[in-house]
Amino acid sequence: MKKLLLLTLLCFLPLLGAKAQNIQVENLKGEKILFSEIIKGDMPVVVSFWATWCKPCMMEMEAFKEIQDEWDGKVRIVSISIDDSRSKSKVPSLVKGRSLPFEIFLDPNKSLYNSLNALGVPYTFIFHKGKQVYSHSGYTPGDEEVVIEKALKYTK
């Protein structure tokens, strides 16, 4: 029975990724964009889910910002806020106040977040050529170096 369940899950995992590709998020101007458009191309894309109320998320974003020289022009970093409709209005001022150099998107209904089976925030993925190649939950100082190192492997 366990083998059948595992086999069934393995068969449907690629479909979960395909579903995520068709989900729209919005930029800070309110424009909708398909996730597949965000992660396409040859450059690796680090996608980090976060929320304004999450202290480890703020630490992670500041850490990515501090090592910008290592990834800028080689890796795209995309931050996706999961703040709900009541708190998403805080996102633009937080981004501006912290001078975050990332592309920022909003997923207030957690549609993309849920379709990628993210658990908690921060939750970080690396995509290369539209395919998920890495994921990591949480943040501990130094994680940003590991993520960027893994992403840079796809630039060669």
Secondary structure, DSSP 8 states (H G I E B T S, - for coil): -HHHHHHHHHHHHHHHHHHHHT-EEEETTS-EEEHHHHH-SSS-EEEEEE-TT-HHHHHHHHHHHHTHHHHTTTSEEEEEE---TTTGGGHHHHHHHTT--SEEEE-TT-HHHHHTT--SSSEEEEEETTEEEEEEES--TTHHHHHHHHHHGGG-
